[in-house]
Amino acid sequence: MKDAYGGAGLVAARLGGTDPTQSNLSTEKLLSLLECMTNLEGPARLQDLARTLGMNASTLLRFLAPLQRRGYVFQEPESGRYSLTFRLCALADSLKSRLDLRNLAFPFLREAAKVFGESANLSVDRDMSVLYVEVVNFPGKTLMMMQRIGHVAPLHCTGVGKLFLSEYSPRQLARYLKAKGLTRFTDRTLTRREDLERALEEIRRQGYAFDNEECEEGARCVAAPLRDYTGRIAAGLSVSGPAARMTDRHIARNLPYLLDAARQLSLRLGWREE
């Protein structure tokens, strides 16, 4: 997904330097240890951890000891094997309770509305429908009917909705088609499964999606995915407006900002850029 987000750094410069100082290297090793231990199927011996991480045992012990003292690592008295405790989950739960996606996204929505001069939207997938959870309108511009907080819209004919569908498995897509169908809303709505599947494949390739007057006559939208720590799409960031203003040229000129905003928000949600 690196190409999809552009990586142009248009919203803000990347944090931190790249100098391989000893402090940075130690931090990298500590994080590698934690990531390694989260993937273990069970407790592991010191020698096995050292071999997996490419460290010597004495170095690894220097990282394990403080983690053990702070309660993040447990060592079995009998076998001496190490495993993580649920203390990391407590940190995650505490962070999750304090982070609200709407609050995180709002500055980006406000700037996207300003950059495009249109309405910027934050949406999630709820019960196989698009749910708009936040909308920021550019002053003086017409609000599209679909883009209102709390409003729901179909997946198959909206930019954000097609992003969500692009991650559906064949079984999930079949279930969606059976439950919701491909209702025609305009002359441009995709009403054949093969046409929708072709569009979803293109979205997977390019990493963003359009609604070209498919849901509402005279309205266009461009949407970018917000990915969380699982790598899956957690929400969508989109900009919508009248087709007369949301021209191909206008979208192409401002799309890099939207992709970079989505990238930065994804990083805040724990997505790991490959």
C-alpha positions in Angstrom: 0.0 0.0 0.0 3.0 2.3 0.0 2.3 3.4 -3.6 -1.4 3.9 -2.9 -0.6 6.5 -0.2 1.9 8.3 -2.4 4.4 9.0 0.5 4.8 12.6 -0.7 4.6 13.9 2.9 2.2 16.6 1.9 0.4 16.8 5.2 3.5 16.8 7.4 7.1 15.7 7.3 8.0 12.3 8.7 9.0 12.3 12.3 12.4 11.3 13.5 15.8 10.9 11.8 17.5 8.0 10.2 20.9 8.1 11.9 21.6 4.6 13.2 22.7 5.8 16.7 23.2 3.2 19.5 20.0 4.4 21.2 18.0 3.9 18.0 19.5 0.5 17.5 18.6 -0.5 21.0 15.1 0.7 20.6 14.8 -1.3 17.3 16.0 -4.5 19.1 13.5 -4.0 21.9 10.6 -3.6 19.5 11.8 -6.6 17.5 11.8 -8.6 20.7 8.2 -7.6 21.5 7.0 -8.2 18.0 8.7 -11.6 18.0 7.2 -12.6 21.3 3.7 -11.6 20.3 3.9 -14.1 17.4 5.0 -17.0 19.6 2.6 -20.0 20.0 3.9 -20.5 23.5 6.7 -19.7 26.0 10.2 -19.7 24.4 13.6 -20.5 25.7 16.2 -17.7 25.8 18.4 -19.5 23.2 15.5 -19.9 20.8 14.6 -16.2 21.1 18.2 -15.2 20.6 18.5 -17.4 17.5 15.3 -16.1 16.0 16.3 -12.4 16.6 19.9 -12.8 15.7 21.1 -11.6 19.1 23.5 -13.2 21.6 21.9 -14.4 24.8 23.6 -11.9 27.1 22.3 -8.9 24.9 18.8 -10.4 24.9 18.8 -10.8 28.7 19.5 -7.0 29.0 16.2 -6.4 27.2 14.2 -9.1 28.9 15.2 -8.2 32.5 13.5 -4.7 32.6 10.4 -6.1 30.8 10.2 -8.8 33.4 10.6 -6.3 36.2 7.8 -4.1 34.8 5.5 -7.0 34.4 5.5 -7.2 30.6 7.3 -10.5 30.5 6.9 -13.7 32.6 9.5 -16.3 33.1 8.3 -19.8 34.0 10.1 -20.9 37.2 10.5 -24.5 36.2 11.5 -24.3 32.6 12.9 -20.8 32.5 11.0 -20.0 29.3 9.7 -16.5 28.6 6.3 -15.2 27.4 4.5 -11.9 27.3 1.9 -11.0 29.8 -1.4 -9.3 29.2 0.1 -6.0 30.5 0.6 -4.9 26.9 -3.1 -5.4 26.4 -3.8 -3.0 29.3 -1.7 -0.4 27.5 -3.6 -1.0 24.3 -7.0 -0.8 26.0 -6.0 2.4 27.7 -4.8 4.0 24.4 -8.0 2.8 22.6 -10.2 4.3 25.2 -8.5 7.7 24.8 -8.3 7.7 21.0 -11.4 8.5 19.0 -11.3 8.1 15.3 -13.5 11.1 14.7 -11.2 13.3 16.8 -8.1 12.0 15.1 -9.6 12.5 11.6 -11.2 15.9 12.1 -8.1 18.1 11.4 -7.5 16.1 8.2 -11.1 16.3 7.2 -11.1 20.1 7.7 -7.9 20.5 5.6 -9.2 18.1 2.9 -12.4 20.2 2.6 -10.2 23.3 2.3 -7.9 21.8 -0.3 -10.7 20.4 -2.5 -13.2 23.2 -1.7 -15.8 20.5 -1.1 -17.2 18.2 1.6 -14.9 15.8 3.4 -16.3 12.7 5.0 -15.2 10.0 7.4 -17.1 6.7 7.0 -17.2 3.2 8.3 -18.7 -0.1 7.2 -21.8 -1.0 9.4 -24.0 -3.9 8.5 -22.8 -3.9 4.9 -23.6 -0.2 4.4 -21.6 3.0 4.5 -22.2 5.0 7.7 -21.0 8.6 7.7 -19.6 9.4 11.1 -18.1 12.8 10.4 -18.6 15.4 7.7 -16.8 18.7 7.3 -18.3 21.1 4.7 -16.3 23.8 2.9 -18.2 27.1 3.6 -20.6 28.1 0.9 -20.5 24.9 -1.1 -23.5 22.6 -1.7 -23.8 19.5 0.5 -24.6 16.3 -1.3 -27.7 14.5 -0.1 -25.9 11.4 1.0 -23.1 13.0 3.0 -24.6 13.8 6.4 -23.5 12.5 9.8 -25.5 9.3 10.6 -26.7 8.8 7.1 -26.2 5.4 5.5 -25.5 4.6 1.9 -25.0 1.5 -0.3 -21.5 0.0 -0.6 -21.6 -0.9 -4.3 -22.2 2.7 -5.7 -20.1 4.8 -3.3 -16.4 5.5 -3.3 -15.9 4.5 0.3 -18.3 1.6 0.0 -16.3 0.1 -2.9 -13.2 0.4 -0.8 -14.8 -1.8 1.8 -16.1 -4.2 -0.8 -12.6 -4.5 -2.2 -11.5 -6.4 0.9 -14.5 -8.6 1.1 -13.8 -12.3 0.4 -15.7 -14.0 -2.4 -18.1 -15.5 0.2 -18.6 -12.1 1.9 -19.3 -10.5 -1.5 -21.8 -13.2 -2.3 -23.5 -12.6 1.0 -23.6 -8.9 0.3 -25.1 -9.4 -3.1 -27.8 -11.7 -1.7 -28.7 -9.4 1.2 -28.4 -6.0 -0.5 -28.4 -6.6 -4.3 -27.1 -4.1 -6.8 -29.8 -1.5 -6.8 -29.7 1.0 -9.6 -29.6 4.6 -8.4 -28.5 6.4 -11.5 -27.6 5.4 -15.1 -24.0 5.0 -14.0 -24.7 2.5 -11.1 -22.9 -0.8 -11.5 -25.7 -3.4 -11.5 -23.8 -6.4 -12.8 -21.6 -8.5 -10.6 -18.9 -8.8 -13.2 -18.7 -5.1 -13.6 -18.5 -4.6 -9.9 -15.8 -7.2 -9.5 -13.8 -5.6 -12.3 -14.1 -2.2 -10.5 -13.0 -3.7 -7.2 -9.9 -5.2 -8.8 -9.0 -1.8 -10.1 -9.4 -0.3 -6.7 -7.1 -3.0 -5.2 -4.5 -2.1 -7.7 -4.6 1.7 -7.4 -5.5 1.9 -3.7 -8.3 4.4 -3.9 -11.8 4.6 -5.3 -14.3 6.8 -7.1 -18.0 7.4 -7.2 -18.7 8.8 -10.7 -22.4 9.8 -10.2 -23.2 6.2 -9.3 -25.1 6.9 -6.2 -26.5 10.4 -6.7 -27.0 12.1 -10.0 -24.5 15.0 -10.5 -22.3 14.0 -7.5 -18.7 12.7 -7.6 -16.5 11.4 -4.8 -13.0 10.2 -4.4 -12.1 8.0 -1.4 -8.9 6.7 0.3 -8.6 3.9 2.9 -7.7 4.2 6.5 -5.9 1.1 7.6 -5.4 0.0 11.2 -2.8 -2.2 12.9 -4.2 -5.3 11.3 -3.6 -3.9 7.8 -7.3 -4.0 7.1 -9.4 -1.0 6.1 -11.0 0.4 9.3 -12.6 3.5 7.7 -12.6 5.6 4.6 -11.6 9.2 4.0 -13.4 10.8 1.1 -14.2 14.1 -0.6 -17.5 14.7 -2.5 -19.0 17.4 -4.5 -20.9 18.3 -7.6 -19.6 16.7 -10.8 -19.2 20.2 -12.4 -16.6 21.1 -9.8 -15.2 17.6 -9.1 -13.6 17.3 -12.5 -10.9 14.8 -13.4 -8.4 17.6 -13.4 -9.5 18.9 -10.0 -9.4 15.5 -8.4 -6.0 14.6 -9.9 -4.5 17.9 -8.7 -5.6 17.4 -5.1 -5.6 13.6 -4.8 -2.0 13.5 -3.4 -3.1 15.4 -0.4 -6.0 12.9 0.3 -3.7 9.9 -0.1 -1.1 11.4 2.2 -3.7 12.3 4.8 -5.0 8.7 4.7 -1.5 7.4 5.1 -0.8 9.6 8.1 -4.1 8.6 9.8 -3.4 5.0 9.1 0.0 5.3 10.8 -1.8 6.8 13.8 -4.1 3.7 13.8 -1.1 1.4 14.0 -0.8 0.5 10.3 2.8 -0.5 9.5 4.1 0.9 6.2 5.9 -1.7 4.3 
